[in-house]
Amino acid sequence: MDTKRASQIAGEEMKKGRNCCQAVLLAAKEVWSIPVDENILAAAALMGEGMGAGCVCGALSGIIMASGIRQHYQAHPAGNNLPVILHDAFKNEFGVTCCRAIKNKRSLVEKIGRKGCIQLTERAAAIMLEEWEKGSNANKDICNSTGTKRGRMSS
C-alpha cells in the first residue's frame, strides 16, 4: 500500500503552498495515476480552510473529490456509500470534520504556522488509501475461486 508515499506527497504539497484539498488531490493523482488537471486544482483552491468559512475540512473534501475521480475509472464496492465511509473514517480519526473545530482542538505548538494542517493532511491522504484498500479486499471477497465476480454489488 502506498499510504506513506501519499502522506509524503500531501505534506510536500502543503509545504509548497497548496491547501489541504489540493494536497490530497495531488497525492491521489500520483499514487493512483488519476487525472487531476489545473481546473480541478483551481476548484479545490476554494476548499481550503473549511471552504473559507471554517466548515468541512478541505482535506476531507479532497479525499472525497479524489475518490470520486478514481471511482469514475474503478468502481468501489461501497458505491454511493463511499462518501459516508470516508467521512466516518475521517471523523473517527480526528473527532470532528469541521475545520474550525479541528483547529480549536490543537495544541499551541500545532497552531504555529501550518504544522497541524500539514500533519492532518498527511494522515488524511493515508486514510483515503486505507479505505480504498479495505474496499479492494471486500471486492476480493465477492470473487469465486476462478477470480471472476459472482455478482455486481449495488451502488
C-alpha positions in Angstrom: 0.0 0.0 0.0 1.2 3.5 -0.8 0.0 5.2 2.3 3.4 6.5 3.3 4.0 7.8 -0.2 0.6 9.5 -0.3 1.2 11.1 3.1 4.6 12.3 2.0 3.3 13.9 -1.2 0.4 15.6 0.6 2.8 17.1 3.1 5.2 18.2 0.5 2.4 19.9 -1.5 1.2 21.7 1.7 4.8 23.0 2.3 4.8 24.3 -1.3 1.8 26.4 -0.5 -1.1 24.2 -1.7 -4.1 23.9 0.5 -5.2 20.7 2.2 -7.7 19.8 -0.5 -5.3 20.4 -3.3 -2.6 18.4 -1.5 -4.8 15.4 -1.1 -5.8 15.5 -4.7 -2.2 15.7 -5.9 -1.2 12.8 -3.7 -4.1 10.8 -5.2 -3.0 11.8 -8.7 0.5 10.5 -8.0 -0.3 7.2 -6.3 -3.4 6.3 -8.2 -2.5 7.8 -11.6 -5.8 9.6 -11.8 -6.3 12.8 -13.9 -6.2 15.9 -11.7 -5.7 18.9 -14.0 -5.4 22.6 -13.3 -9.2 23.1 -13.4 -9.7 20.6 -10.6 -6.9 22.2 -8.6 -8.5 25.6 -9.3 -11.8 24.4 -7.9 -10.1 22.8 -4.9 -8.4 26.2 -4.2 -11.7 27.3 -2.7 -11.9 24.3 -0.4 -9.1 25.1 1.9 -9.7 26.5 5.4 -13.0 24.7 5.5 -14.3 26.3 2.3 -13.0 29.6 3.6 -15.7 29.5 6.3 -14.2 27.0 8.7 -16.7 24.3 7.9 -15.9 21.0 6.3 -12.1 20.3 6.4 -10.5 20.7 3.0 -8.6 17.5 3.4 -11.9 15.6 3.8 -13.2 17.4 0.7 -10.0 16.3 -1.2 -10.5 12.7 -0.1 -14.0 12.7 -1.4 -13.1 14.5 -4.6 -10.2 12.2 -5.4 -12.2 9.1 -4.6 -14.9 10.4 -7.0 -12.4 10.7 -9.7 -11.0 7.2 -9.0 -14.5 5.7 -8.8 -15.2 7.1 -12.3 -12.5 4.7 -13.6 -12.6 1.9 -11.0 -15.7 1.2 -9.0 -15.5 0.9 -5.3 -17.7 -1.9 -3.7 -19.4 0.7 -1.5 -20.6 2.6 -4.5 -22.7 5.7 -3.5 -22.0 4.9 0.2 -18.3 5.6 -0.2 -18.5 9.3 0.9 -20.2 8.2 4.1 -17.4 5.6 4.7 -14.7 8.2 4.0 -16.4 10.8 6.2 -16.8 8.4 9.1 -13.2 7.3 8.8 -12.0 10.9 8.9 -14.3 11.7 11.8 -13.1 8.6 13.8 -9.5 9.7 13.3 -9.9 13.4 14.1 -13.1 13.5 16.2 -14.8 16.1 14.0 -14.9 17.1 10.3 -15.2 20.9 10.8 -12.0 22.8 10.1 -12.7 25.4 12.8 -13.3 22.6 15.4 -10.2 20.8 14.4 -8.1 23.9 14.7 -9.6 24.7 18.1 -8.6 21.3 19.5 -4.9 21.8 18.5 -2.1 22.5 20.9 -0.3 25.8 20.8 2.6 24.2 19.0 0.3 22.7 16.3 -1.2 26.1 15.8 2.1 27.7 14.8 2.3 28.1 11.0 0.6 25.2 9.2 2.2 22.4 11.1 -1.1 20.9 12.4 -2.8 21.2 9.0 0.2 19.5 7.3 0.1 16.6 9.7 -3.7 16.3 9.4 -3.4 16.4 5.6 -0.7 13.7 5.5 -2.9 11.5 7.7 -6.0 12.2 5.6 -4.2 11.1 2.4 -3.3 7.8 4.2 -6.9 7.3 5.4 -8.1 7.7 1.8 -5.8 4.9 0.6 -6.6 2.7 3.6 -10.3 2.9 2.9 -9.8 2.1 -0.7 -7.7 -0.9 0.3 -10.5 -2.1 2.6 -12.8 -1.8 -0.4 -10.4 -3.8 -2.6 -10.3 -6.5 0.0 -14.1 -6.6 0.1 -14.1 -6.8 -3.7 -11.9 -9.9 -3.5 -14.4 -11.5 -1.1 -17.1 -11.4 -3.8 -15.0 -13.3 -6.3 -15.1 -17.0 -6.7 -12.1 -19.3 -7.0 -11.6 -18.5 -10.7 -11.3 -14.8 -9.9 -14.5 -13.8 -11.7 -17.1 -11.8 -10.0 -20.2 -13.6 -8.8 -22.4 -10.5 -9.0 -22.1 -6.8 -9.0 -22.5 -5.1 -5.7 -25.2 -2.4 -5.8 -24.1 1.2 -5.7 
